[in-house]
Each structure stands twice: as structure tokens, then as C-alpha cells.
């Protein structure tokens, strides 16, 4: 039970509050606006967060982008474009065009990796290392978490689907020593990490899961007493109700996962680890991971998180779209890896995959936008970056990388919905000249993301250049993308 003095003094804990109940359960609470809570929040700056939403294998470059530069409109985001399903969120989007990946592979900068395997190293680090399992710089999520998360809490790295491909076992996240950070592919484990089951007594956690005891039931008396505190406003109480309703829905979803498959272990309340990667569960696991991610951001469990759909040079068979070949084969327009053979209709399939991911991003944005905060919503205070390992997958292009930003991160990024060319070249994808000097490296975007989230150098000043990007990494930010 919570000590009485803690329950009566909501301002006595710094911003992050926990309910503790039976079995060492901890449930992260959202920010509250009550008098004592306001005092606690006043001592710190508003929360700014980063989410990386990753899609593998490249895009259909001919149908992905809006149809014209400038303000995003219904006309420039028709249904058949890759970004079409995001049209309802057009005023919250910022789409830069012409960004290239750094460092460059295929020996352009003395780096032998191809752009597939290099992407896992450099997408969030702008660095690489001769050892394919290390980087020479931590990823931007790690840097944000190190400065903005509670001490010792790393970024949340969630994944959906198989953990194989050009970089088996890998994520885009690297720690302060440049080591690859494992991804969490089982939503039950993601949920345990969020609500604290994995940090308590293992036998108690096991007992709770086997009995299917609701986290809410376990802490109901403490929750009711917290709601009755006079320091809470009506808005605080509504926030608490919304937060705990979200946890209840997550628990129901995880229980439903168990019932949908005979291979699921009901007494563990989750997916059997050996089956969590199955394509048949891809949509279901993805929905749960998306909800858990939104809850983690909305509750301020973390200021930095990743959601990886598939893996480098990988991806499921999108059978729900009518596909019979896996994503990577489609991106190369071939029937098989061994025999080759042209895969008819591959570009149409790529467009369908792009639009499907756009719809999943829209799901995440809706969940984030439902969390009301004093200065907007969780979405307003977050920058969500939809990124890819490649631009045109067949040729492993590192130029014209697809990036879609959503949220604005508290007004750091340009608002109102825009599609902006950030390169001086008329054709951002042109790749015939390997010696061409690049002008829009993605390390500038990582610098912006870190600064938007409040990362600072030891002297207190903003970052000037993120990563160790090699010959094509330039300092500064994309000023065209700032408010």
C-alpha cells in the first residue's frame, strides 16, 4: 500500500508518480494539474519526446510522396499515394524531400557495407563501425533517454515480426558504448516493462499473470483514494480515468491474443515467444505494441522510443493485402532469392505496403493525440519520425530517403502541414555520380530531433552536429523545417 504521507502529498514526487499494489506492481501515471502537482511540474520544462516509426525495404518512390510541394492539402495527398492514409493528419505533418543517408556505403566513404546492413547502424546514429554489431556513436534515442529519462532507464525499443534479415538480432538503437540494444517483440513483455511486473518479485508476477489478475484490480483501493484527493481538479480525475481505461483495454487485448491461437500460453497472458514473430500474428502484435508505445509516451514512462515493423532486409508476407511474397522480395521485384524471376505487380504491392504502414502511423497519432496535456496533447509534444532503411529498395538507394515527421515537438518544428524540398538537386534520387557532393545529410535531422527534445552539450548549449557522419555529414539543422 502507498504510505499515507505519499498519497496526501502529490507534489512530493517529481513529475513521475506510481501506484504500488499487490505483487510489486507499478503503474505509471500521467501528469496532473492539481495545485501540488503543478508545483512539481513547474520545476521542470515540459516533456518533449521522440518516436521512431520504422518501415523496412524501401518505398515505391513514384507513388509515395505528395503530388506538389507546399502546404499539404487533400488534393496533394490523394488516397492512392503512399502517405494518403495520413491525410486526416495533414496539418500535423512535415514532410522533407531530398534527405540522404550518412555515412554512405558501397565503399563511397571507405565503408564496405551495403545500404541494407548500413541502415541498421546509421539510421539513428549517423555513424558506423567496422564491426557490424557496433557503432561509433550512440543513437539519438539513447542520447535523449540518457538526458531526459529517469536515471538508468533506456529508450523503449519495440518491434513487430521476424528478427531476421541482413542484420539478425539488431535494432536501430545503440547504447552509449555503441552496442546494439535488443528489441522487445513480445507485447506481454513490453507491457510488463511498462507497468513494472518485470521489476518485482518474479514469483509474484507469475502468480498475477496466471490468475489473470487485472493490474487495476490489484491497486483499486489506492487508485480510488488517489482520485478522492482534494488537490486533484476535475481535469486530473478525467486524466486518471482515461489512463487506467487505456491499461484495462491493453490487458483485454493481451488476453484476447491468448484466446486467438492454440499456441498461446493462457497462463502467461501473452504470446508464446516462439510464435511472436509469425506473420499470422503480425497485425495483432502490431496493434498491441502500438497501444503500449502510446501508453508509455502518454504516461511519460520514456521520452524516447522505437517501433520497428519487421527488420532490415526483411518484412512479413502481407497476406491480408493479398500478397504471397515477403516484403523484401517485393522490394527487389523478384519471385525468389535463388531463381530470381520478375515479380509482376511488385510496384503496386509496394504502394499497398506503404499505405498500410501509413494507416498504422495514423493509428499511433490518434492514440498520442488522445492524451491531453497542459500545453496541448502528447502528439503536440512529440516528434514522430516515420523512417525507412532505404528509399528505392531494388537499387539500395541512400538518396531521397523517405521521412515523414508528425507532432512538432512543442513547436520546434514547422507547423501547419508542409511538404518541403531540402536539397538543391532537381532530382533527389539521381544516383549516377558517386562523387557528387551531398547537401542534405540526415545527421542534420538527428541534430534537430535531439535539440527539439532538449538534449544539451556539457556546456548547456544545443547540439551542433549529431554523430560521426563521415565526409557527407554537415553540421547544423534543416532550418527550412523549423517554425
N, C-alpha and C positions, 0 to 999 in steps of 0.2 A: 504494500500500500504506500501511497505517497505521504511523506511526513506532512502534518497539518500546516507547519510553517511554510512549506513549499507551495501547498495548494492555495494558501491565503496570500502569498506574495508572488504574483505572476511576474512582476518585474525583477524578481530576484535571480532569474536565469537569463543569460544573454541570448536573446533572439530565438534560439532553438529550444523548444520545450518538448518534454517527453512525458507520456503517461506510462507508468510501470505497473504491471499487474502480475497475475499468476504465471509461473514458468518463465520468469525473466523476459517477458515480452516488452518491447519498447515500440511505441507508435509515434512517429514524428508528426508534430502538429504544425499547422500553418501559422503565419504571422497574425497577431491580433491587434486591434486598435484601441483596446481599453486603456484607461489612464496609465496604469503601471506598465502595461505593455508598450505604450507609446514612449515612455521614458527609456525603456530598454532599447527600442529601435532608434531613438534619436541619437544614441551614442555611436551608431554605425551608419555607413552610407547604404542607400537602397540596394537590394540584391540585384546583380546583373549576372546572367547565366549564358552558357554556350551549350548547344546540342549539335553534334554531327550526325546527320542522317545519310547513311552511306548506301549507294547502289553500285553493284559491280558491272564490269564488262563493257562499259561504254554505252552510247545512246544512238538513236537514229538521228544523225546530225541534220538531216533535211527536214525533219518534221518536229523537232524538239522545241525550238525557240519561238518566242512571239513573232508575229509577222512584220513588225515595224518597231524601230527604236522610238523612245519617248515614253510618255505616260502609258501605263498598262490600262487597256480597255477591254470590254467584252469582244470587240471586233478584232483586237490583236491577239486574243487568247481563245481562239475557237476550240470547240470540243476535240477536234482531230489532232491538235498539237500535243506534243508530249507533256507540256505544262498546262494543258486545257483543264484538267480536273481541279486546278488551283484557282480558277477564275473568281470564285466567290471570295477569295482572299487577296485579290489583286492589289488592294490599297495597302496591304501589309507586306508586299513583296518588293524585293530589289534584285534585279537580275543583271549581273555584269556579263559582258561578252568580250572574249578575246584573251582571257587569262590563260597563261601557260604554266605547266608544272615544272617545278625546280626541286632538285637538280635534274638534269636530263640524262637519260640512259643511252643505251646502244653506243657507248664509247664517246659520246659527244663531249663529256667533261671528264673523261678517263674512268667512267663508270660502266662496267660491263653488263649490269642488269638490264633486262628489257623493261619496258614501261609497266608491264603487269606486276612483276615482283617488286620493282622500284616503288610502285604506287603505295604498297603497304608501308614502306619506310618513310616516304616523303610527304604523303598527303597532308599529315598534320604536324610534320616536323620541319619540312624544307631542309632536310639533311639526309645523309645516308652513311653507310659504313661497309667496309669490305665483307664483314660478317652479316649475312642476310637476316640474322635474328637480332641485330642491334642497330642503334642509330647513334649518330654523334651529337644528338641534341634531344631533349625530351619533347614530346608532342604538346601542342598548345593546350589540350585538355588537362594534361598533367601540370603544366605551369599555372594554369588558372586554379586548379584544385589545391596546389601547394600553397597559394597565397590566400585563397578565398574560402576553402572548405575548413571544417574543424580540423585541428592538428591530427595528422596521421590518416585522414580519410581520403583515399584516392578517387579519381573520377569513376563514375559508374559506366561500365562497358558492357552493353547488352548486345546480343546477336540473335539472329533468326536463321535456321537452316544449317546446312553442312559446314563443317570446319575443315574443308579440304580445298585443294587448288594449287596455284603457283606458290602459295605461302602457307602451308599447312600449319594449323595451330595459332595463326597470327591474328592480330588486330591492327588497327591504325594507331593504337595508343602505346606510347613508350614512356617509361618512368624517368626519373632524374638521372639515372645511370645509363640511359639509352637502351634498357632491356624491354623486350616486348611484354605488354601487360595482358594476361589471359582474359578472354571474353566469357561472359555468362550466357549460355544458350538455353538453359532450363528456366522457365519463368517461375517455377516454385522456388528455386534458389535465389533468383532476383528478388522475389517477394520476401523471402526470409531475411535477406540482407537489408531490405528497406525497413521492415517492421521490427528487426532485432532478434528474431528467433535464432539466427545462427551465431549470436554472440553470447547467449546464455548457456544454461546447463543443457548439454546435448540430450540427456535422458528426458528432461522436462519438455524440450522442444519436440522430441519424438512422440511423447505421450500426447501432447496437444494435437499434433498432426494426425495421429492415429485415431483420436476421438473426434476429429474434425471440429474441434472447439473453435468457435469464432474468436478472433482477437478482440472484437468488440465485446463479446460476452465476458471474456476474461477480465476486462478492465471497465465494465459498465458502471460500477458504483463510483469509481474515481472520475470517470467521464461525466457522469451526472452531477457530481459535486463541483467539478470544474465549470460546467455550464451555469451553475447556480451562483457563481461568484459575482458579487455586485460590481466588481471592477470591469466586467465584460459588458460591452454595448450590445444592442440588438444585432448589429452587423457582425460582431465577434461570434455570437451564437449561431448565426446563419452560416458563417465560415466553418465553424466546427461541425455543424450538421452536414455540410457539403463534403468536408474532408472525410468524415467517418462513413458517409454513404459511399464515397469512392472506394474506401477499403473494403466495405461489405460487397460491393459489386466485383472487386478483384477476387475476393475469396470465392464468391459464387462461380466466377469464370474458371478459376483453377479447379474447383470441384467438378465443373462440367467437363473440363478436359479429361479428368479421370474417367468419367462415365462414357465418353465418346469412343474410347478404344479399350479393347480387352488387354492390350499390352501395358496399360497404365496401372500403376500401383495405387489403389484407392487409399490404403492406409498411410501412404506418404503424402497424399493430397497433391500429387503432381504427375508429371510425365516421367516414364521410365527413361533414365539417362541414355540408354542405347537407342531410343527411338525419337529423342527430341529433335534429331536432325532430319527426320523423314519428310520428304516433300509433301506427303499427305497431311502433315500437321503444320505446314509452313504458314498458312493463313491464320490458323488458330493460335499458334505460338506467337506469331507476329502481333496479333491483336492484344494478347496479354502483355507482351513486352512493351508495346506502345503505351498501354494504360499504366503499367508500373513506372515507366520512364516519366510520364506526365505527373504522376503522383509524387515521384521523387523530386522533381523540379518544383512543383507547386507547394510542397511541404518544406522546401529548402533543405532537403537531405543532402543535395550536392549542387554545386554551381557549374559543374562540367560533366557532360555525359555523351556517350556514343550509342547509336542504334545501327548495327550493321545487318543489312539484308543480304544474306549469302556471304561470300568470301571472295578474295582476289581470284580472278580467272575461274570463277565458279558461278553458282546460282542454280536454282531448282528447275525442274520441269514445271512450267506454269500450266499444269493440266486444266486448271479452272478457266484459263483463257483459250483452251482448245489446243494447246501445244503438246507435241510429243517428243521434242528435243530439248535438252537442257540449255539454259541461258547462254553459256559460253559458246556452245556450238552455233547457236543462232547468231551470236555476235560476229562469228567468223564466216557465216553463210555456208556452212558445210554440214553434211549429213552425219559424218563420223570423224574421229580424230585419225584413225588408221587409214581408211579408204578415201577420205575426202568426199568429193561429190557435192555439187551445188545444191544448197537447200532453197528450194523455191519458196517465195513469200517471206523470206527472212526479214526484210526491212519492215514489212507490215507487222510481223511479230515483235520486232524491237520497239516499234511505236506503241504497241499494246502494252509491252512491259514498262515502258516509260510512263505511260498514262496510269498504269496500275500503281506504280510507286508514287506518282503524284497524288493519287487518291489516298494512299496511306499517309503521306505527309499531311494532307488536308485533315485526316483523322487526328493526327497528333496536334496540329494547330488548334483544332476545335477544343481538344481536351485542355491544352495550355490556356486558351483564352477564357475558359470557364473559371479559372482561379482568379478571383478579384483581389487586387492589392491596392494599397493606399494611393499609389500613383499610376494605376492602370490595371493591367492583368499580367499574369505570368508570361504570356506571349509578348506583351509590350516590353517586358524587362529581360527578354531572352533574344539571342540571335541564334536561329536555327539555320544551319548551312547544309543544304542538300548537295552532296558532292559525289563524284564518281572516280573510279580508278583511271579511266581513260575518257577521251572524247569519242573519236571514231574507233570502235573496238577492233575491226578487222585489220587495220593497219597499225594498231597500238599508238595512236596519236597522243602526244602530250600537249599539243596546242589546242586552243579553243575549248578549254575544259568546261564542262557544264557545271555551273554553280548557281544555285537559287538560294537567296537569303530571305528569311522571314523573321519578323518580330521587331527589329530596330534596336534592341538592347538599350532601352531607356533613352532613345533619341540620339544615340551616337551615329547611327546610320541614317541615310537619307530616307525620308518617309513619303508616303503618298502613292507608292506603286510606280516603279520605273524600270525600264529596260535600257541599259547604258553600255555603249561600246567603250572599253577602256584601253584598247590597243590602237596604234596609229595605222596598222595594216588593214587594207580594204578586205582582204580575205584572211580572217583569223586562223583558218585551218591550214593554209598553204604550208607544205612541208618539204618542198623540193630543195631548199637551200639549207643544208645542215649548219652552215656557218653564219646564218642570219642572226644578228644581234636582237635579242628579245627585249620587249619594253613593258611587259605586264606580267611579271612573275608572281606566283601565288603566295610567296612568302610575305608580300605586302598585304595580302588579305589576312594572313595569320597574325601579322603585326596589328592590324586593325581589330581583329577579334579579341586578342589579348588586352589591348588598351581599352576596348569597349567594356570589358569585364572588370576593369580596374587594376590590372596587373601593372606593377611598377618596378623599375630598376632599384638597386640598393640605395641610390641617392634620392629616390622618391619621384623621379621623372618618368614619363611614359617610355615604352619601348621604342627603339628606332629601327631595329631590324631583327626579325624573328628567324631563328635557325641559322644554319651554316649552309647556304644555298648554292655555293659554287659560283661559277662565272656569271650565271644569269640571274642571280639573286640581287635585287636592288633594295636599298634602304627606303624607309618611309611607308606611307599608306596610299591607298587609292583615294585621293581627295575627291574624285568625282562621285564617290559613294557615301560621302559624309553629308550630314544635314546642313 
